[in-house]
Amino acid sequence: MKKLILFVYLLSFISPIFSQSTTSPEEYYSIQRFVEATVQIPFMARVADVQGSVTVRIIVGDDDSKQYEIVQNLRPDCDKEALRVVKLLSNKLLKDNLKGKKKTLLVVPFFNPKPIFFKDGLAIEYYDKKKKPTTNQDEVEYASRYFVDTLTGRIKSDVEYFEIAKKRTEPIGKALLEVDSLDRNEPTFFENAADSLKMFYYRTHSNSDFKEVIGGYYSNGQAIISYIGDKHYRYFPNGRIKQESELVDDGKKMVITDYNWFANGQMAYVRVTEKTKTESIEKIIAVWDTLGTQIVKDGQGWDEYYEGKDEKMIIHAGLIKDGLFEGKWTGKSPNGELKYREVYKNGKCLNGVAYLGKDSTTYETPSVPAEFKGGKYGFATFLERHLNYPSKAQRSNVSGKVYVQFVVCTDGTLCDYKVLKGIGFGCDEESVRVLQASSGKWIPGKYRGKAVRSKFTIPINYQLSR
């Protein structure tokens, strides 16, 4: 007799992997740091395991016009990328680097941290017995392959997995490629309205333990996110670096350092987040204003930053002490209208008041996520009690995960259900049905005391055992 096993858990959209940083915030403000973070090594250059650099001469005319000349080349695709990067330099960064001179040399590095195996349009990756990527031939027990766009390096097909035996290679499954699109939020400060482009995110889904292939790009073709070696990068639609993130994990504590830029190419802030099993502490190490003046140094200073654009812009301001929010923080519109006031002690919000016209709302925590009444365990129990394994799927021995996206509305009901990846045989419909049955049993998320819509994606696993 078949036994039904149902396992459900919540899944975050993107779980980036980072690497260790040894660079100070002051060093990251330099023009060379912008160049190193913005450069994207061309895919075929990575296949060739390129190791080198391109040197570009920049000449600034009396009318501030610029001329660019490659004085040391590497290979055509890298030369083209080097020119793209240096042309994205902000006038402020370039002026600081010139120091009154009219020309300068910039070195654009292309050092591939990890070789890519590529043949006949297919990217190939090898894994050890624990299904972790490896380049050591003696450790290889599995492999994967998928078609890629050689110009961008983006995946174009499902991923096929193989077990490598001594005398043969056996196919063991697939990971399905799923591409989801969404409209981008309003452009941030220093971005044009034309930069409000559609975004496409892709990831592979499978029932195996192999690492997913994930990424994203804007409708203009520019990458949103990339992973090179252990580093994780995010980009603006104009191709400039938006964020570079790195991680150190010693098994007891995880330290994430992220460096953030404005869309005009100026450094914005450096943040360090320390995570243990019991707590997460976020610290602001350094902040610059949009003109390149440092206003927070070594975790000390008065911070002021902008969020949103035009009539929706909020100007946040307050004290940073030892990297943490301290004392009174306010949010105001460009015309000076008070939107919120919060009081902090050692980074913790003690109380807050949000204002909307003549009305006001008090709160203790600025952002509260939506949750099922009864929490995660209550939600799991609800699904176990109400989710049925379709008989058609059982008869056909169909198993796998159904990924469903939904929104928790401001009244606790659910809406906007969407199956991102299904397995058919009635399982997709059953997954949506049971989520619909939970509508009204949710506590809506809140932002500064006001109920807001919250989007979730969950995989529901259908698995049969005998």
C-alpha positions in Angstrom: 0.0 0.0 0.0 1.2 3.4 -0.9 1.9 5.9 1.9 1.5 9.6 1.4 4.3 11.9 2.4 3.5 15.7 2.2 6.3 18.1 3.1 5.8 21.9 2.9 8.1 24.8 3.6 8.4 28.5 2.7 10.9 29.5 0.1 12.6 32.9 -0.3 12.9 34.4 -3.8 16.7 34.6 -4.0 19.3 33.3 -1.5 22.6 34.7 -2.7 26.0 33.3 -1.8 28.8 35.7 -0.9 32.5 35.7 -0.2 34.9 37.2 2.3 36.0 40.9 2.1 39.3 42.3 3.1 38.9 45.8 1.6 38.2 48.9 3.7 35.2 51.1 2.8 37.6 54.0 2.0 39.4 51.8 -0.5 36.1 50.8 -2.1 35.3 54.5 -2.8 38.2 54.6 -5.2 37.8 54.6 -9.0 39.6 51.3 -9.3 37.0 49.6 -6.9 34.2 50.9 -9.1 35.9 49.4 -12.2 36.6 46.0 -10.5 33.0 45.7 -9.3 31.3 46.9 -12.5 33.3 44.7 -15.0 31.4 41.6 -16.2 33.8 39.0 -17.7 32.4 37.8 -21.1 31.2 34.2 -21.1 33.6 33.0 -23.7 36.5 34.7 -21.9 35.5 32.7 -18.9 35.5 29.5 -21.0 39.0 30.4 -22.1 39.9 30.9 -18.4 41.1 34.4 -19.1 43.7 35.9 -16.7 44.8 39.4 -17.5 43.8 43.0 -17.8 43.0 45.8 -20.3 44.6 49.2 -19.9 42.5 52.2 -21.1 43.8 55.8 -21.5 41.2 58.5 -20.8 41.8 62.0 -22.1 39.6 64.8 -21.0 39.3 67.9 -23.2 38.9 71.5 -22.1 35.2 71.2 -22.7 35.1 68.1 -20.5 34.7 65.8 -23.6 36.4 62.4 -23.2 38.4 60.2 -25.5 39.1 56.6 -24.7 42.0 54.5 -26.1 43.1 51.0 -25.4 46.8 50.9 -24.8 47.1 47.3 -23.7 44.6 44.9 -25.0 43.6 41.3 -24.0 41.1 39.9 -26.4 38.3 41.6 -28.4 35.4 40.8 -26.1 37.3 41.8 -23.0 38.5 45.0 -24.7 34.9 45.9 -25.5 33.8 45.3 -22.0 36.7 47.4 -20.6 35.5 50.4 -22.7 31.9 49.9 -21.5 33.0 50.0 -17.9 35.3 53.1 -18.1 32.6 55.0 -20.0 30.3 54.5 -17.0 32.6 56.3 -14.6 30.9 59.3 -12.9 32.5 62.7 -13.5 33.2 63.0 -9.8 35.2 59.8 -9.6 37.1 60.6 -12.8 37.9 64.2 -11.6 39.1 62.9 -8.2 41.4 60.4 -10.0 42.8 63.0 -12.5 43.8 65.4 -9.7 44.0 68.3 -12.1 45.5 66.4 -15.0 43.9 65.9 -18.4 44.6 62.2 -18.9 44.9 59.0 -16.9 45.4 55.3 -17.3 42.9 52.8 -15.9 43.5 49.0 -15.5 40.4 46.9 -16.0 41.1 43.4 -14.5 39.8 40.2 -16.1 40.7 37.3 -13.7 38.4 34.3 -14.0 38.0 32.7 -10.5 36.6 29.5 -11.8 37.0 27.7 -15.2 33.8 26.9 -17.2 33.6 23.6 -19.1 31.9 24.3 -22.5 31.3 22.1 -25.5 28.9 22.3 -28.5 26.8 25.0 -26.9 26.5 23.3 -23.6 27.9 24.4 -20.2 29.0 21.4 -18.2 29.5 21.3 -14.4 31.0 18.5 -12.3 30.0 17.5 -8.7 31.4 15.4 -5.9 29.6 12.6 -4.0 27.8 15.2 -1.9 26.6 16.9 -5.1 28.8 19.9 -4.5 30.5 21.6 -7.5 34.1 20.5 -7.9 37.0 20.9 -10.4 39.0 18.0 -9.0 38.7 15.1 -11.4 39.3 12.5 -8.7 36.2 13.7 -6.8 33.8 13.8 -9.7 30.7 11.5 -9.4 28.0 13.6 -11.1 27.7 16.1 -13.9 25.2 18.5 -15.3 24.8 20.2 -18.7 22.6 22.9 -20.2 22.5 25.1 -23.3 23.7 28.7 -22.8 23.7 31.9 -24.8 27.4 32.4 -25.6 27.0 36.2 -25.6 25.5 36.5 -22.1 26.2 33.2 -20.5 22.5 32.8 -19.6 20.9 29.4 -19.4 18.6 28.5 -22.3 17.3 25.1 -21.5 16.5 22.6 -18.7 19.4 21.1 -16.8 20.2 17.5 -17.3 22.0 15.5 -14.5 24.1 12.4 -14.9 25.8 9.9 -12.6 29.3 9.1 -13.8 30.2 5.5 -13.3 33.6 3.9 -14.2 32.4 2.5 -17.5 29.2 4.5 -18.3 27.3 7.7 -17.7 23.7 7.3 -16.5 21.0 10.1 -16.7 19.4 10.6 -13.3 17.0 13.5 -13.8 16.3 17.1 -14.9 15.9 20.5 -13.4 13.2 22.5 -15.2 14.0 26.1 -16.2 11.4 28.6 -15.1 11.5 32.3 -16.1 9.3 34.8 -14.3 8.8 38.4 -15.2 7.7 41.4 -13.2 7.5 45.1 -13.5 10.4 46.9 -11.8 9.7 49.2 -8.9 10.1 52.9 -9.5 13.6 54.0 -10.5 15.8 55.0 -7.5 17.5 58.3 -7.0 19.6 59.4 -10.0 17.8 57.1 -12.4 15.7 58.1 -15.4 12.1 57.1 -15.8 13.3 55.2 -18.9 15.2 52.9 -16.6 11.9 51.5 -15.2 12.2 48.3 -17.2 10.7 44.9 -17.0 12.7 42.4 -15.1 13.1 38.7 -15.8 14.3 36.2 -13.2 15.2 32.6 -13.9 15.9 29.6 -11.8 15.9 25.8 -12.2 13.6 23.6 -10.2 14.2 20.0 -9.4 13.7 17.4 -6.7 17.4 16.8 -6.3 20.1 18.3 -4.0 22.0 19.9 -6.8 22.6 23.6 -6.6 20.0 25.7 -8.6 20.9 27.8 -11.6 19.6 31.3 -10.9 19.9 34.8 -12.4 18.1 37.7 -13.9 18.2 40.4 -16.5 16.4 43.6 -17.5 14.3 43.9 -20.8 17.2 46.0 -22.2 19.5 42.9 -21.9 21.5 44.1 -19.0 22.1 41.6 -16.2 20.3 42.2 -12.9 22.4 39.8 -10.8 25.4 37.6 -11.4 27.6 35.1 -9.5 31.3 35.0 -10.2 33.2 32.5 -8.0 32.1 33.3 -4.5 31.0 36.9 -5.2 27.5 38.1 -5.8 26.8 41.3 -7.8 23.6 43.4 -8.6 23.5 46.0 -11.4 21.4 49.0 -12.4 19.7 48.9 -15.8 22.4 51.3 -17.0 25.0 48.6 -16.4 26.7 50.2 -13.4 27.3 48.2 -10.3 24.5 48.5 -7.7 25.8 46.1 -5.0 28.7 43.8 -4.3 28.2 41.3 -1.5 30.6 39.0 0.3 30.3 36.5 3.1 32.4 34.9 5.8 31.0 31.8 7.6 33.1 30.1 10.3 30.3 27.8 11.3 29.3 29.8 14.4 28.7 33.2 12.9 28.0 34.4 9.4 29.2 37.9 8.4 27.8 39.5 5.2 29.4 42.7 3.9 27.7 44.5 1.1 29.0 47.6 -0.8 26.3 49.7 -2.4 26.4 52.4 -5.1 24.1 55.1 -6.4 22.9 54.8 -10.0 25.3 57.7 -10.9 28.3 55.6 -10.0 29.0 57.2 -6.6 29.6 55.0 -3.6 26.5 55.0 -1.3 27.1 52.9 1.8 28.8 49.9 3.3 26.8 47.6 5.6 27.9 44.6 7.6 25.3 42.0 8.9 26.3 39.5 11.5 24.1 36.4 11.9 24.1 33.6 14.4 21.5 31.0 15.2 19.8 33.3 17.7 20.1 36.8 16.3 21.0 39.1 13.4 22.7 42.4 13.8 23.0 44.9 10.9 25.6 47.7 11.1 26.2 50.7 8.9 30.0 51.2 8.5 30.2 54.1 6.0 27.9 56.4 4.1 28.4 58.9 1.4 26.0 61.5 0.0 25.2 61.7 -3.7 28.0 64.2 -4.3 30.7 61.8 -2.9 31.1 63.4 0.5 31.5 60.8 3.3 28.9 61.5 6.1 29.3 58.3 8.2 32.8 57.0 8.9 33.7 54.0 11.0 30.1 53.6 12.1 29.7 57.1 13.4 27.9 60.1 11.9 24.6 61.7 10.8 22.9 59.7 8.0 20.5 61.1 5.5 19.3 59.0 2.5 16.5 59.1 0.0 14.0 56.5 -0.9 11.6 56.6 -3.9 11.2 59.3 -6.4 9.2 62.5 -7.1 6.1 62.8 -5.0 6.7 59.4 -3.4 10.2 60.3 -2.2 11.0 59.9 1.5 14.1 61.6 3.1 15.2 59.5 6.1 17.5 61.1 8.6 19.1 60.2 12.0 22.2 59.4 14.0 24.4 56.4 13.4 26.3 55.3 16.5 28.7 52.3 16.5 27.1 51.3 13.2 23.5 51.2 14.7 20.5 53.5 14.6 20.4 55.7 17.7 18.0 58.3 19.0 15.3 60.0 16.9 14.9 59.1 13.2 12.5 60.9 10.9 11.1 60.4 7.4 9.9 63.5 5.5 8.7 64.3 2.1 10.7 66.7 -0.1 8.4 69.6 1.0 9.2 68.8 4.7 6.0 67.0 5.6 6.7 64.5 8.5 5.9 60.9 7.4 7.2 59.1 10.5 9.2 59.5 13.7 11.0 56.6 15.4 13.2 56.3 18.5 16.1 53.8 18.6 18.4 52.5 21.3 21.4 50.4 20.2 19.8 49.7 16.8 16.4 48.6 18.2 13.2 50.6 17.5 11.6 51.4 20.8 8.5 53.1 19.3 7.4 54.8 16.2 4.6 57.0 14.8 3.5 57.1 11.2 1.6 60.1 9.8 -0.9 60.2 7.0 -2.5 63.6 6.8 -4.2 64.3 10.1 -4.2 60.6 11.1 -1.4 58.8 12.9 -0.5 55.2 13.8 1.8 54.0 16.5 4.0 50.8 16.3 7.0 49.2 17.8 8.5 47.4 14.8 8.7 49.3 11.5 8.4 46.2 9.3 6.4 43.1 10.3 6.0 40.2 7.8 2.7 38.5 7.0 2.3 35.1 8.7 -0.2 32.3 9.0 -2.2 32.4 12.3 -0.4 29.8 14.3 3.0 30.5 12.6 5.0 28.2 10.4 4.1 25.1 12.3 0.5 26.0 12.3 0.6 26.5 8.5 2.4 23.1 8.0 -0.3 21.4 10.2 -3.1 23.0 8.2 -1.6 21.8 4.9 -1.0 18.3 6.2 -4.7 18.1 7.3 -6.2 19.6 4.2 -3.9 18.7 1.3 -4.9 15.6 -0.7 -2.7 13.6 -3.1 -4.7 13.4 -6.3 -5.5 9.8 -7.1 -4.6 10.3 -10.7 -1.1 11.3 -9.7 -0.8 8.3 -7.3 -1.9 5.9 -10.0 0.7 7.4 -12.4 3.4 7.4 -9.8 3.9 11.1 -10.2 5.8 13.0 -7.5 7.6 16.3 -7.3 7.2 19.9 -6.1 4.6 22.4 -7.2 5.8 26.0 -6.7 2.9 28.4 -6.1 3.1 32.1 -5.7 0.4 34.1 -3.9 -0.2 37.4 -2.2 -1.4 38.0 1.4 -3.8 40.9 1.0 -4.2 43.7 3.6 -7.2 42.0 5.2 -5.6 38.6 5.6 -7.2 37.0 2.6 -5.1 35.5 -0.3 -5.1 36.5 -3.9 -3.1 36.5 -7.1 -2.4 32.7 -7.1 0.1 31.6 -9.7 1.7 28.2 -10.3 5.3 28.9 -11.2 6.2 25.3 -11.8 3.8 22.4 -11.7 3.9 18.6 -12.1 0.4 18.1 -13.5 -2.0 15.2 -12.9 -4.1 17.3 -10.6 -1.3 18.3 -8.2 -1.2 21.9 -9.5 -4.9 22.5 -9.0 -4.8 20.8 -5.6 -2.0 23.0 -4.4 -3.9 26.1 -5.4 -7.1 24.8 -3.8 -5.5 24.2 -0.4 -4.0 27.6 -0.4 -7.3 29.1 -1.2 -8.8 27.2 1.7 -6.3 29.1 4.0 -7.5 32.5 2.8 -8.6 34.6 5.8 -6.4 32.7 8.2 -3.4 35.0 7.7 -2.2 38.0 9.6 -1.3 40.7 7.1 2.2 42.2 7.0 2.6 45.8 8.2 5.0 48.6 7.3 5.1 51.4 9.8 1.8 50.4 11.3 0.0 50.1 8.0 -1.2 46.8 6.6 0.6 46.0 3.2 0.4 43.3 0.6 3.0 40.5 0.9 4.1 38.1 -1.7 5.1 34.5 -1.0 6.3 31.5 -3.0 6.0 28.0 -1.5 6.9 24.6 -2.9 4.5 21.8 -2.0 6.2 18.4 -2.3 4.2 15.4 -3.4 6.1 12.2 -2.7 5.0 8.5 -2.6 6.7 5.8 -0.6 5.8 2.1 -0.6 
